[in-house]
Amino acid sequence: MKKIKKIKIKLNGKVKTVNENLKIIHVIKNLKIPIKKVAIELNHVILDKKKLSSINLKKNDKIEIVHFIGGG
């Protein structure tokens, strides 16, 4: 039986422990964040939302999720 390795990432400034090779889309879904209303940045690069299910997290990755807020 293969043991799942854990890694530490930073999510909006907070250290989180997740499974190695977890996809970014799973992090977003677990947080129940509406993808259409956020911008997602990985290591200072804004991600194309169409590619979220193909990007694996690596040790020490930094994710920032920014919510869009309407106003006038």
DAMO-V516393 format. One record per residue. N is the residue number from 1. RES is the residue in three letters. SS is DSSP state (hx for helix, st for strand, lp for the rest). OMEGA is omega as a letter, one per 40 degrees, with the letter a starting at -180 (none if undefined). NEAR is the number of other ideal C-beta (glycine too) atoms within 8 Angstrom. Layout:
N;RES;SS;OMEGA;NEAR
N;RES;SS;OMEGA;NEAR
This chain:
1;MET;lp;a;2
2;LYS;lp;i;3
3;LYS;lp;i;4
4;ILE;lp;a;6
5;LYS;lp;i;6
6;LYS;st;i;8
7;ILE;st;i;12
8;LYS;st;i;9
9;ILE;st;i;13
10;LYS;st;a;12
11;LEU;st;a;9
12;ASN;lp;i;7
13;GLY;lp;a;4
14;LYS;st;i;6
15;VAL;st;i;6
16;LYS;st;i;8
17;THR;st;a;6
18;VAL;st;i;10
19;ASN;st;i;8
20;GLU;lp;i;11
21;ASN;lp;i;6
22;LEU;lp;i;10
23;LYS;st;a;12
24;ILE;hx;a;15
25;ILE;hx;i;9
26;HIS;hx;i;8
27;VAL;hx;a;13
28;ILE;hx;a;13
29;LYS;hx;i;8
30;ASN;hx;i;6
31;LEU;lp;a;7
32;LYS;lp;i;4
33;ILE;lp;i;10
34;PRO;lp;a;5
35;ILE;hx;a;8
36;LYS;hx;a;4
37;LYS;hx;a;7
38;VAL;st;i;12
39;ALA;st;a;7
40;ILE;st;a;14
41;GLU;st;i;12
42;LEU;st;i;11
43;ASN;lp;i;6
44;HIS;lp;i;5
45;VAL;st;i;6
46;ILE;st;a;5
47;LEU;lp;i;11
48;ASP;lp;a;4
49;LYS;hx;i;7
50;LYS;hx;a;4
51;LYS;hx;a;8
52;LEU;hx;a;13
53;SER;hx;i;7
54;SER;hx;a;5
55;ILE;lp;i;11
56;ASN;st;i;7
57;LEU;lp;i;14
58;LYS;lp;i;7
59;LYS;lp;i;7
60;ASN;lp;i;8
61;ASP;lp;i;10
62;LYS;st;i;9
63;ILE;st;i;14
64;GLU;st;i;7
65;ILE;st;a;13
66;VAL;st;i;8
67;HIS;st;i;7
68;PHE;lp;i;7
69;ILE;lp;i;4
70;GLY;lp;i;4
71;GLY;lp;a;3
72;GLY;lp;none;2
